[in-house]
């Protein structure tokens, strides 16, 4: 019905992601392969392709409607041809994805995918993340809403740093290379006090 309240302000990439990518504090490689699971209309996928300059940035969503919208968005927003050529959207179930070692990802970005799935599926999320990121690769988690449970406002579930650590196997095999509560002056009212961004490196 064209009602997508979760996209409020989404065309403007979340400031904490810009901060992590553009600050230079994390030594992301010059080339690699990235994935945004639950990509929706694809704002973040396009941004990562542009900001990182990588040739393969994939956006996966289980919804074919979302993938159609992402492809339409990519065509309609005057994305530079070099960036558009790097982006590919596919209707794929993240939880069924299996890849050989040579096709695994150098980076996965999770913003609201983690809090959209039922909390009972979070251990499966952690197992998939660990199976899909290659050694030396990065996981960016923009935790929102990073608040105590229960949280009734959504979208639709809560998150906590401790919960991410738990489902990532106690963070065994991971090194935290960036961990920040964004300053309130860069955030919208909806996000103030409810965000935390952590970049994990697979070791």
N, C-alpha and C positions, 0 to 999 in steps of 0.2 A: 504493500500500500504506500510505499515511499516514506514510511515512518521509521526513521533511524536515529533516535535520540542519542544513542551511544556515539554517534559521529560528530556531536557538537564540538566545533573547533578542530576537528580531526585533520582538516586540510593543512592546518598549521601543525607541523610535527611536534610531538611533545617535547618541551624544552629540556627535560633531563636526558633524553636520547641525543639531542643535538650537543648537549654539554659533554656527554661521554664520548661521542664520535669525534667532535671537532676540537676538543681541548688538547688533543695530542697526548693525553695522560696514559692512554692504553696503546701499546705498539701493534695495532692491527696491521696485518701484512698488506703489501701493495697489490696483491692479487689473491683471489680465493673464490669460494662458492658459499653463498649465504641462503638461509631459509627463514621465511616468516610464516609460521603455522597459524591457522585461523586468520588469514590476511585480510578478510573482508574486502573492502573496495581498493585496497592495495596502496594506501598512502605511504606506509612505512617501507614497503618493498621498493617503491620508486625512489624514496629518499635515500635508502641504503645504497642502491645502485649508483645514484648520483654522488653521494658523499664519499663512498669508498672507492668508486671508480672500478669496481669489479665487473667481470664480464658475465657472471652467472649469479643472478639474485632471483630466487624463486619465491612465489607466494602461493601457498596451498590453503584451500578451504574445502570443507566437506560440502558446502553449499554451492550448487551450480549457479544459483541466482547471484551469489556474491562474486563468483568468478566472472560471470558475464558483466556484472557492474564494474569489476576491476579492469577488465579489458576495455570497456567503454571509457572509463576514466583515463586510462593510459593514452587512448587515442584522442581524447578531447581536451587535454590539458597542456598542449604544446610542449610536451616532454622532448628534450633534445634527442635526435635520432640515435646517438651513441648510447644514451641511457636506456631508451626504449628497447634497443636491441639486446640489452643485457637482462631485461626483465621478462619473466615467463610466469603466467598464472595457470594453475591446474586445480581441478576438483579432485582432491586426494584426501583420504582419511589418514591423518598423521599417525594414528595408532596402529595402522596396518603397514606402514612404510618400512621396507627392509632394503638395505643398501650394502653392496660389497665395500670393503675397506677403501678402495681407491675412489669411490663415489661419495664418501661421507663429507660432511660440511665443515668448513672453516669457521662458520659463525651461524648461530641461530638466535633470533631475537623474539622474545616473548613479552608482549605487553598485556593484553587482556585475554589472551587465550587461556592462560592458567586459571584465571578466576571465572571463566565462562563454563568450564567443565565441572561436573559434580566433584566435590572434594574426595569422594571415594575413588576417583580415577587418578588422583594425583600421583600415587606410587607408579602407575603405568606411564604417566607423563615423564616422571623422573627416569624410569628405565629406558624409555624411548630416546630421551635427550642424551643419555649416556651412550646409547648404541649408535646415534646418528652423528655425533661430533667427533671428529678425528683427534688424535693426540696433538696437543698444541693449539687446538681450536678454541673458540670462545662462545660462551653463552651470555647474552645480555638479558637480564630480567628487570623490567621496569615494573616494580611491585605496586599495584594499585587495585583496590584500596588496601593500603598497608596499615591495618587497624585491628583492634582486638575483635575476636569473635564473640557473639554474633554481630553481624553488620547488616542491617535491614535495607539499606539504600541500594546495594549492589554496586557493580555489575557482575553477575548477581551474587557472587560469593566474596569472602574476605581473603586476605593473604597475610603472611608474616614471614620474616626472614628465617625464623626457626623452622617453619614448615617447609620452605624450599630446601634448607639444609637436610632435613629429615628425608625428603623424597629423593634427594640426590645422593642417597646412600651415606648420610652423615657427612657429606661433602668429601668423602674418600675419593681420591683421584681428581680433586679440583683444587685450584689455587684461586683465591679471591684477589683480583688485581685492581678493583675499583669498587668502592662501596660508599655511597653518599646519600644523605637526605638533601634533596634539592632546596636551595634557598627560596623562601616564600615569594620573594620579589619576581622570580621568573615564572611563577605558576599562576594558573587561573584559580578562581575562588573554589571551584569544585575539587581541585587537586591539593590545595594548601594543607599541609600537615598529613597528607594521606599517600605520599609517594616515597619510594626508596628505590634507587637504581644500583644494581650490583652486576659487575662483569666478572664472570668465572672463566678460568682457563683450564682446559682439560690437560692433565699431566700424565 
